[in-house]
Amino acid sequence: MNRRARFEYEFIDTFEAGIMLQGTEVKSLRAGEANIADAYCYFKGADLYIRNLYIKEYKHGSDANHDPKRQRKLLLKKRELKKLDKKIKEKGLTIVPIKLY
């Protein structure tokens, strides 16, 4: 949970999204090796991505291990993406993750 975001931002709306992950990222998340304190979301074309979400490298991973702070695509419905994109452009709002499970 991103407790710092509760103090720094006012929440207008919340959404639940999936994240596209690699195999070693899933194993690290199951072990509780993630940090969303510095993470934020941004649009790249019509897709929404999360940046600075830290997922520790899997200790038993090989050379196919993931980059801990790589950008990851968020999975939302098209109407939710359009709604978020519209709000960001007209009001200058920011999208921050508050919970990871």
SEFI-142890 format. One line per field, with one value per residue (C-alpha): residue number from 1; x, y, z. Coordinates in Angstrom, 1 decimal, decimal comma. Each point is the difference from the previous one (the first is absolute). Example, Ala and Ser with C-alpha at 12.3 -4.5 7.8 and 13.67 -1.06 7.14 Angstrom:
2
num	c(1:2)
x	c(12,3:1,4)
y	c(-4,5:3,4)
z	c(7,8:-0,7)
***
This chain:
101
num	c(1:2:3:4:5:6:7:8:9:10:11:12:13:14:15:16:17:18:19:20:21:22:23:24:25:26:27:28:29:30:31:32:33:34:35:36:37:38:39:40:41:42:43:44:45:46:47:48:49:50:51:52:53:54:55:56:57:58:59:60:61:62:63:64:65:66:67:68:69:70:71:72:73:74:75:76:77:78:79:80:81:82:83:84:85:86:87:88:89:90:91:92:93:94:95:96:97:98:99:100:101)
x	c(0,0:1,2:-0,6:1,9:-2,4:-2,9:1,7:1,4:-3,0:-3,8:-1,7:-2,8:-0,6:1,5:0,4:1,1:2,4:2,0:3,8:1,8:2,8:2,9:0,3:2,7:-2,0:-2,9:2,2:1,5:-3,4:-1,2:3,0:-1,1:3,0:-1,5:-0,2:-2,4:1,1:1,6:-2,3:-2,2:-2,0:0,1:-1,6:2,1:-2,3:-3,3:1,6:0,6:3,4:1,4:3,5:2,3:-1,9:2,8:-0,2:3,1:1,9:-0,9:2,9:-0,3:-0,4:2,6:1,2:-3,7:-0,7:-1,9:1,1:-1,3:-1,3:-1,1:-3,2:-3,0:-3,2:-3,2:-3,1:-3,3:-3,1:-0,1:-2,7:2,0:3,2:-2,0:-1,4:3,4:1,6:-2,7:0,3:3,8:0,0:-2,7:0,8:3,7:-0,5:2,5:-0,6:1,8:-0,3:-1,1:-0,3:1,7:-1,3)
y	c(0,0:3,5:1,8:3,1:0,6:0,4:3,0:1,6:-0,4:0,4:-3,0:0,8:-3,5:-3,5:-2,8:-3,5:-1,1:-3,0:0,1:-1,8:-1,8:-2,4:-3,4:1,0:3,1:-2,2:-2,0:3,1:1,4:-3,1:0,2:3,6:1,6:3,2:3,7:2,5:3,1:1,8:-1,4:2,1:-0,7:1,7:-0,4:-1,1:0,2:-1,6:-2,3:0,7:-0,9:-0,1:1,2:-0,3:-3,0:-1,9:-3,8:-1,6:-2,4:-3,6:-1,5:-3,4:1,6:-0,5:2,4:0,3:2,0:3,3:3,6:1,1:3,4:-0,6:1,6:-2,4:0,3:0,3:-1,9:2,0:0,0:2,5:2,2:0,2:1,0:2,7:1,4:0,2:1,5:2,6:0,9:0,3:2,3:2,4:0,4:-0,8:-2,9:-2,8:-3,8:-1,7:-3,6:-0,4:-3,8:-3,1:-3,5)
z	c(0,0:-0,9:3,2:-1,0:-2,9:2,4:1,5:-3,2:-2,3:0,1:-1,5:-2,5:-1,4:0,4:-2,6:0,2:-2,7:-1,0:-0,8:-2,7:1,8:-0,9:1,7:2,5:1,0:1,0:2,2:1,7:0,6:1,6:2,3:0,9:-1,6:-1,5:0,7:-1,5:2,0:-3,0:-2,7:-2,3:-3,2:-3,4:-3,4:-3,0:-3,0:1,0:2,7:3,7:1,5:3,5:0,6:3,0:1,5:1,6:-0,1:1,3:-2,2:0,7:1,9:-1,7:-3,5:-2,7:-2,7:-1,0:3,2:-0,4:0,4:3,5:-1,1:-3,6:-1,3:0,1:-1,9:2,0:-1,2:0,1:-2,1:-2,9:1,6:3,2:-2,0:-1,9:3,2:1,7:-3,1:-0,2:3,7:-0,1:-3,1:1,2:3,7:0,2:2,4:0,8:0,2:2,9:1,2:3,6:0,4:-1,5:0,6)
***
